[in-house]
Amino acid sequence: MYFYQKEIRLNAHPRGFHLITSNVLKAIPEIKNIEQGLLQVFIKHTSASLTINENADPTVRTDFESHINQMVPENQSYYKHTFEGADDMPAHIKASLMGTSVNIPITNGRLNMGTWQGIYLCEHRDYGGERKLVITAMGN
């Protein structure tokens, strides 16, 4: 069984949903050695998240941002954690709702995703800065 693990840094992205599949694949070319396995991508932050969704039409990512901002609005009177800015507490909630990791099957040395699927970085802060990912590939 093979195990590969890398930690990468993503450049700062503006608030929103961004495709990062190519960043992940570039960082861990060793998946080509795995016939059957699993790729896990984990984000080491509490105000950004990861998900998998549509990779072709960019309006899907725009709609995600619009919808999640309606679900978790800023400047709510019941927020106590406010000293880092109006976007911070909502960013923590959004990150918990979306999740900190994604798991993708590896088959014959390739990610086994649907034709229209891609890995998203979900940046929930206005100025989130650089983000760190831990990428782990395992399998036979």
C-alpha positions as CSV (number, residue, x, y, z in Angstrom):
1,M,0.0,0.0,0.0
2,Y,1.2,3.5,-0.9
3,F,0.8,6.6,1.3
4,Y,1.8,10.0,0.0
5,Q,1.2,13.3,1.9
6,K,1.9,16.9,0.9
7,E,1.1,20.2,2.4
8,I,0.6,23.1,0.0
9,R,-0.2,26.7,0.2
10,L,-2.8,28.3,-2.0
11,N,-2.4,32.0,-2.9
12,A,-5.0,34.3,-1.5
13,H,-8.3,34.2,-3.3
14,P,-11.1,36.7,-3.1
15,R,-14.2,35.8,-1.2
16,G,-16.2,33.2,-3.2
17,F,-15.9,29.7,-4.6
18,H,-12.8,28.8,-6.6
19,L,-11.8,25.7,-8.6
20,I,-8.5,24.2,-7.2
21,T,-8.5,20.7,-8.8
22,S,-5.5,21.5,-10.9
23,N,-3.6,22.9,-7.9
24,V,-4.2,19.6,-6.0
25,L,-3.3,17.4,-9.0
26,K,-0.1,19.3,-9.6
27,A,0.9,18.9,-5.9
28,I,0.6,15.2,-5.8
29,P,1.5,13.5,-9.1
30,E,2.2,10.3,-7.2
31,I,-1.5,9.3,-7.5
32,K,-0.5,7.8,-10.9
33,N,1.1,5.0,-8.8
34,I,-2.2,4.1,-7.2
35,E,-4.6,1.6,-8.9
36,Q,-7.3,1.8,-6.3
37,G,-7.3,4.2,-3.4
38,L,-8.5,7.5,-1.9
39,L,-7.4,11.1,-2.1
40,Q,-8.2,13.3,0.9
41,V,-7.8,17.0,0.8
42,F,-8.0,18.9,4.2
43,I,-8.0,22.6,4.7
44,K,-6.2,23.9,7.9
45,H,-8.4,26.9,8.5
46,T,-11.6,27.8,10.3
47,S,-13.0,30.4,7.9
48,A,-12.6,28.6,4.6
49,S,-13.8,25.2,3.4
50,L,-13.8,22.6,0.6
51,T,-16.5,21.0,-1.4
52,I,-16.9,19.2,-4.8
53,N,-19.3,20.5,-7.4
54,E,-19.8,21.8,-11.0
55,N,-16.5,22.5,-12.7
56,A,-17.7,23.9,-16.1
57,D,-20.2,26.8,-15.6
58,P,-18.7,29.5,-13.4
59,T,-22.2,30.9,-12.6
60,V,-22.6,27.8,-10.3
61,R,-19.8,29.2,-8.1
62,T,-21.4,32.7,-8.1
63,D,-24.8,31.2,-7.1
64,F,-23.1,29.2,-4.3
65,E,-21.7,32.5,-2.9
66,S,-25.0,34.3,-3.2
67,H,-26.9,31.5,-1.6
68,I,-24.6,30.9,1.4
69,N,-24.6,34.6,2.1
70,Q,-28.4,34.5,2.4
71,M,-28.2,31.4,4.6
72,V,-25.5,32.9,6.9
73,P,-25.7,36.7,6.8
74,E,-23.3,39.2,8.4
75,N,-23.9,41.7,11.1
76,Q,-26.4,39.6,13.1
77,S,-27.1,41.1,16.5
78,Y,-26.7,37.7,18.3
79,Y,-23.1,37.3,17.1
80,K,-20.6,37.7,20.0
81,H,-17.4,36.9,18.1
82,T,-17.2,40.2,16.2
83,F,-13.7,41.7,16.9
84,E,-12.2,40.2,13.7
85,G,-14.7,41.9,11.4
86,A,-18.3,41.4,10.2
87,D,-17.3,38.6,7.8
88,D,-15.5,36.5,10.4
89,M,-18.2,34.8,12.5
90,P,-20.3,34.0,9.4
91,A,-17.1,32.6,7.8
92,H,-16.7,30.2,10.7
93,I,-20.3,29.0,10.4
94,K,-20.0,28.7,6.6
95,A,-16.8,26.6,7.0
96,S,-18.5,24.3,9.4
97,L,-21.5,23.9,7.1
98,M,-19.4,23.2,4.0
99,G,-16.7,21.1,5.7
100,T,-13.0,20.9,6.0
101,S,-12.2,18.0,3.8
102,V,-13.2,16.1,0.6
103,N,-12.5,12.5,-0.2
104,I,-12.2,11.3,-3.8
105,P,-11.7,7.8,-5.1
106,I,-8.5,7.1,-7.1
107,T,-8.9,4.5,-9.9
108,N,-6.1,3.5,-12.3
109,G,-3.9,6.4,-11.3
110,R,-6.6,9.1,-11.7
111,L,-9.2,10.9,-9.7
112,N,-12.5,9.1,-10.2
113,M,-14.8,12.1,-10.3
114,G,-17.8,12.8,-12.5
115,T,-17.2,14.6,-15.8
116,W,-18.5,18.0,-14.4
117,Q,-17.0,17.7,-10.9
118,G,-14.2,19.8,-9.5
119,I,-12.7,20.6,-6.1
120,Y,-13.7,24.0,-4.7
121,L,-11.9,26.3,-2.3
122,C,-14.7,28.1,-0.5
123,E,-13.2,31.4,0.7
124,H,-15.6,32.9,3.2
125,R,-13.5,35.9,4.3
126,D,-13.3,39.2,2.4
127,Y,-9.5,39.0,2.8
128,G,-8.7,35.5,3.9
129,G,-5.1,35.3,2.8
130,E,-3.1,32.3,1.9
131,R,-4.6,28.9,2.7
132,K,-2.9,25.7,3.6
133,L,-4.1,22.3,2.4
134,V,-2.9,18.8,3.5
135,I,-3.3,16.4,0.6
136,T,-3.1,12.6,1.3
137,A,-3.2,9.9,-1.3
138,M,-3.4,6.3,-0.2
139,G,-4.0,3.0,-1.9
140,N,-2.6,0.0,-3.9
